[in-house]
């Protein structure tokens, strides 16, 4: 962090484990708005907080458009309430999707177990038959 309460791009890449390309991508999408001083990008504490929220949203499975919408709500007069409401809506939707995926995965695993049991039973029967003496 610089003496003027700015973060350099390397500060954020090291802290959050992202690449400079990622930060520039978020900047291109207007999710981050660093100050330019010559060729340097200087990130404010607000950008650092937004980056933390972007990465959290990505871990939750939100799209960048959804994350952007939530972040933009914070800038409105009643932003925090709207932001939290929208976040809760997105969390509910994501939870539903993940639960549906989990159900699909559980069904697929159950089917694999069933097919595997039948295949092993058949294989054992073939092996036992091959062990029988031929007359």
N, C-alpha and C positions, 0 to 999 in steps of 0.2 A: 504494500500500500504506500502510495506517495504521501508526502507531507501535507498535501491539500485534500486528503481523504478520497483519493482516487485509487482505483486498482488498475494495474497493468494487465494486459492480456495474459501474460505468463502467470501472474498471481492467480487468476481465475482458472486457467487450465490446470495448474498444479493442485489447487484446492479441490476442484470438482472432478478431476480426472477426465477432462474433455480436451479435444484438440482445438487449435486456433481456427481451423476450418469450421468446426461446429459453432464457435462463437460468431464467426463472420456470417455463417448461414442464419443464425438467429437474428443477427443485425440486419441482414437482407430482408428477413421476414418482419422487421420492425418490432421484434420481441425485446430486443436490447437496443439502447440508444447511447452508445459511448460518445464522449466528447473527443473531437479530433484536435490534436496539436501536432501539426506537421504530418508525419507518417504514423505517429503514435495514436493508439486508441486508449482513452482513459475512461474507465468504467466507474460510475458512481456507486455508492452503497445500494441505491435503488436497483441498479442493474444486477448487482450481486444477488440481491433478494429475489429478483425476477428469475435469474438463472437457476437458483435453488428451487423455485416453484416450478419452472419449466421442467427440470429434471425429475422432480417428484411427480408431476403430471404424466411424464413419459413412463415412469415406473408403474403408474396406475393404469397405463394403457390408453391415456387420452391422446387424441390427435393434436397436432400443433394448432390447428384452427380452434379446437375446443379450448386449449390452453390460452391462446391469444384472446379469445372471447372472455374468459374468466379474468385474465389479467387486465383487460381493457375496462371491465366493469368497475375495478377498483378506483379508476380515475374519475368516475362519475360522482355527483354529490352524495347519493346514498349507496355508493359503490361497495362498501364492505359487506353490507347486508345482501345486496344483489349478488356479489361475488360468492359469498358463502352459500346462498340458495342455489346458484347455478352449479357450484362445485358439488353440493349434495345431490343434485339431480344427476350430474355426470357420474358420481360414485355409484348411485343406485343403478343406473343403466349399465355401467361397467360390471358391477357385481352380478347383475342378471345374466349378462353375456358370459362371464366366467363360470357361473354356476351351470349354465346350459352346456358350455364346453366340457366342464367336469363330468356332467351326466353322460355326454357323448363319449368321452374317454373311458368312463367306467363301463359303459355298454360294450365298447370295442375291446377292452381288456377282458371282459367276461366272455365275449365271443372267441377271442384268441385262446383263452384257457380251455374252452370247450373243444375247439378244433385241435388244440395241442393234445388234449387227453385222448381224443379219438385216434389221432395219428400215432401216438405212443402205444396205445392198446393194439392197434392194427400192426404196427412194427413188431411188437413183442410176439404177437400171434404168428407172424411170418417167420421170425427167428426161431420160435419153438417148433414150428412145422419143419423148418430146415434141419433141425437137430434130430428129428425122428429118423430112425433107420429106414432105408428104402428096401422094399421087399422084392 
